[in-house]
Amino acid sequence: MKHLLLILLLLPLVACQRVPESLRNEVDRCNERSYHDRYIDIDSALWYAKRAEQLSENYTDGRTEAKINQAFVLYQQMKFDDALDLLSVIEKTSRNQFLLLATHILQMKVAQRVGDGESFFAYRSRSRQILDRIEEGFEPVSPHYAAMVNHAFSELHIVSSTYYYYLGLDSAAQAEIQQAYDYVKDSRDTAQWLNYNYMLGSGGLIVGEKDEVVLREFEHLFLTYTLAKARNYTYFEANALQSLASMMADTCAANLIRQEQTGSFNYLSTEYPTDDASEDLSFAMARRTIYLFEKNKDLYQTACAYRTLGELYFANEDYELALDIFKLALKMVEDQQETNPSTVNPWIANIREKLSLAYSALGDKYYSDVNRNIYLDLLDEYRQNYESETRLAELEHEVTSLRIRIYILLLLIVVTALLAWLFVKRMKRSTRRKLAHLDRFEESEDFKKFSEHVSEVCAGLSDEAELLQDELNVSRLHIQKYKEENVERRAKVAMVYSIIPYLDRMQAEVKKIKPDTADNSDRLEYIGELADEIMHINETLTDWIKMSQGSLALHISTFPLKEVLDVVSLSRNSFEERGIALHIAESDIQVKADKALTLFMVNTLLDNARKFTPDGGEVGVSVEGADDYVEISVSDTGVGLSEEDCGKLNDNKVYDASEIGNDDGRKGFGFGIMNCKGIINKYRKTSRLFGVCQFGVNSQLGAGSRFWFRLPRVLASLLIFFTLQPVHSEDLTSDFESIYDSLYTANIDGRYAEVVSKGEDFLNRLTPPFDTAYVVLIHNETAIAALATQQWDIYRKHNQECVRLHQLFTQDSSIPAYCEQMQHLHSNGILIYLFLILFSLTAAILFYLLYLRHGLRSRNIYDRLSEALSSLLSSADKAVSSYSDSSLAQLRVSVDADHFDAERDRIANAVKETSENDENLSNLASRGVEQIAGRYTEVRTILDNLFNLEEERRKALFEEDRIYVMNQILDNSLSTIKHETMYYPARAKQIVEQMQKDAQTESEEKKTGSYQSELSQLLRYYHDVYLILYNQAELQLEQHHFRRQDISVADILNDFSALLRAELDRRHLSLPFTSEADAPSAVTADRSLLHTLFRSLVFDRLDTVEALSLHAVSRENDTLFTLVFQGLAISKEEADSIFSPHGHSIPDLVARQIIREHDSSCGMLGLRLYAEPASDGSLAISFTLKKQTEL
Amino acid sequence: MEPFKVIIVEDVMLELKGTEQIFRSDIPEAQIIGTAQNEGEFWKLMRQDVPDLVLLDLGLGGSTTVGVDICRQIRSRYTSVRVLIFTGEVLNERLWVEVLNAGADGIILKTGNLLQRDDVMLVMHGRHLVFNEPILEKIMQRFKRLVNAESDKSDAMIEYEIDEYDERFLRHLALGYTKEMIAGLRRMPFGAKSLEKRQADLVSRLFPAAERTGINATRLVTKAFQLHILDVNHLIPDED
């Protein structure tokens, strides 16, 4: 196929032209002569080329060849644009592939010389295409063309090598020149042989030891020189001589050659004797070179030779002369550029660099810099070209890969045909197997594996659930305990409250004392009794508080403050709603404290801050660590506090919170601050470790406030270690940047020596990774400084490095002509490629229509069904897998990502559709779907249970914390009440006694009046303080933990029996007890509080009771429960006072509190709780609960 | 005044003593025919002799609200007996309402000046709703708040230029009516489309410019409540 196409494409060039043989021979001869003379005598070459053109008549190929030869002459004369114009005409008109090849090769040469990489690769790729065809078997018909082809092969590699060499791509250049050898070794083309040798000798293409390289290069050059001279190839003679001159200029190399190649050296020495002592033979050689090139009218090379001579003078430190010569070289190239814009940029760049060096050597810094900048700009321009070149190289690669694809495609077609045959054969067998697979899906290996997997995951999840259940139980136990403690505290608060009516009565009585009448004794006595009673209640309270001290210890743990701050940051929204910005500090500090209380404190302070900060304000939580404590502060930009208020908050234990604040209607600080102070005091009391705990306020009116507290710090050494580790890559860049900046500035300031030493030092120490862009710049700066200080070696080193790195790393940019090129180059390949695809598609369709369709259809159904099942199985398995070995949070994510249900519905539908009315088949497949779904559902059920448990646990933890904090605060409040108000009733009593004494004395002056006012003042103050403190405690009671539920009386009786039995066992007591209900009914109550109720009423009496019974009597609206304690004789008075706040039996007061809470939370007022002596000398305690009517 | 008979129900001895003293010194017309410390004793006394006035403490023994129930029973059994509540429940407002519902003639809190002759006399002269100062203060506070709320409403109507249709529209939105349903009301001469417009208009009236984006019906209605344009206690649909 491919050959057919090739033949079609090459047909034009085999078609014979009807041209007289003699004319053809004459024209060919002229052209050959022109080719032969191109490196010997350029005028002659031109003459023969023109002659060939004149003679050619209708021999178009001959004329074309003549034009190519003329173009070569133009190329040699550096008339690049003219050459290119001529060549492009040939390219358009000629269809002779060999001539086109020669054209492209010459175009490549021009492109290489002017540094137009894009064109270079384009022509190279075109040449390559023709050469590839030739390699594939298209032999040239005449020896004339054969020579041309051979020249093309060698020239392609040599020019490419040159091109790569100038780009600094040494290895690519070496590879190319090695390939060139294959074509020049057997050739009779002397010019190419010289060309090859000269390339090798002129440097950079030989790898090895330095000395060895020098010697080998010398050999090649010497060979080129002598051969060229002998055969009059002036061009190569001059070139070789020029390179030899450069080589001899290097004293080391010259000495080495003198020793190792004595004969050749001596030959050269005699050829070029030196007449000036300061000059060696290289000068003479360079001058000779100039002569030869001028003679040959090769402008480009002449300039080149001048540069070489200049370099020699420069090396000889004759800078002025060197400068003049460089200027001359530059002028030659520039003059040329005026008439022919396309020119040799890299080469001008080279001359510019030399100029820069020469100016620097002469101390003319300004011109040195100017030339260096032009040099760098030219390099950059050249570089830009290189980028597009790379793109074109890619393109070439694509063409190759397209060809490979075509081969692969062909191979595939064959293989597919083979496989199709095999496939048909196996189809029937596998169809049978697939039906069997559907029928016994549950026995399939995959399903079994899945099933096992499900069991495994289920087991794992169940374990997890068990763990959670345990945790939940622990939490519930805590809640039960805290609730009991809470109701006890509520009872205490109720007791505190019961003092208030007494206080009111005292105040009222004091008011009624009449100072002028004599007899106030009843009144005074009554006041005294009231004071006594208050003191009495206080004592009970004190005893009670003492008794329960230590029962509620703080939950101290070490935790990172971040955990608290993260929770706090959840309230950001509520701040934003009010237009306040909330800033929460980041902190990795760990503290030792009670986490729930810490959270409570931060939240309390934040609530205050929010309340007192106006719209647009800011509130911040910051954390500051000292050696042994952490100070957490909440600051705001709010209204602030007066000095007086600050003082109150900082120093007073009791103050009227509603008085704190400004008179702008926003007074009232609540009890938050008091509670926080209470907590800090509790810490301090708990352990000496908490000695650092403190609470404080700093504020100024109108300037915001800062509330802070301190907790003990725990040093996390590991954390510190980690924070020290990372080194940021940004630092690296900034490091380079600063070095570059300093070097740049130093260069501007003229501190060159410093730059050289610093730059050298920095670059020597350089280890990867580094920022290449900056390294290039640093090399450049160092080179500039070395140039200025005339340290040539250092300059050369850094300049070379700068250029090399610059070439390696420059940004890529796109080329507009890219697509067009691609189209052109691809078109042939794609045509074949498309044809092959079309062919194979047609074949496949035919195959399908003739053989496969029927067989596939029936088989396809089984296939799709089993595919559907296995896809469902795999998605079920994937879902199940995602539920193993992961945390709850991950599990939730997995559940969200689980689309199994949708997948099942989809597959179920697909199964129905696929079965196409075949009910039997449909049932088979649906059964499979159900089996998978069934196993999957097992996992999900457990999972749902797990989530429910987790939610419950979270709720429980939350509730636990809440009650815990509340209890702590109640404790603090109660203890403050106790401390702060103890004094007053006693003092009141004292005054009353004094008044009584005063009344008895017969003194003239009765002080009743003043006593009265003192007493009433005292009581008023006492009353106020008491109310403040009570309100603080009472506020906590507003949060309810009552859990109303309907409980059957039977359950209550059972609970009672169980509680009692457990307690009796604990105390190793035995006691007859009964419990009965008259009718099945249910009540509304809090079950856990009922437990506490029973405990409170019964446990303290167990020691003295002989028998115990509990009856429940169902009445109209309520159920009456009566506990009869046999053998517990009690008077009526005693019975009456059991539940009075002054009754002093604490558990009974707790019971009273519990009934009161049922009273207010169950929707029925008037629940009873009373005690009475029963007829048989026993105590009966009765209480009622609201009856649940809809049972 | 004519002498009258009193039963005092008080479970705390010391308080009973003080109360008796007040009667003796300030209200000599009152003849204390008995005192009871619990429910049982009280009913026993009532069976013996029916008083003109019962001074009733709400909490007896372990039951803190039993007085409510006692009061209710007195009302149903002895219609002529006056009941004055004398209680230390100074904060439990709900209890006050309950006991007034149960038929009490007045409530005296055990705070401030306690029981005063004038209050007892008012009750004996047949006045209902006799309260001592602390309760009256609370009642006034609540009353003022109510009145203020009402004046807020009329202010808002004027300030935000709410006409009767606006009010009706907002009220029915709050009741969960759709715009189609509201348009169908007898006294609503607008179609759903113009209600849509009205809603946008209301948003621009009730919200400052900076907050107007993303306001849905719920937010609009809530704002109407906040501005007292709607009153949650009078959220009734029009009769249609």
Interface residues (C-beta under 8 A of the other chain):
Chain A: S498 I500 P501 Y502 D504 R505 A508 E509 K511 K512 D522 R523 Y526 E529 L530 E533 E1034 D1136 I1138 F1139 S1140 P1141 H1142 D1148 A1151 R1152 I1155 R1156 D1159 S1160 L1165 G1166 L1167 R1168 L1169 Y1170 A1171 E1172 F1183
Chain B: D11 V12 L14 E15 K17 G18 Q21 S25 Q37 N38 E39 G40 L60 G61 G62 S63 T64 T65 V66 G67 V68 D69 G88 V90 L91 R94 L95 E98 K110 T111 G112 N113 L114
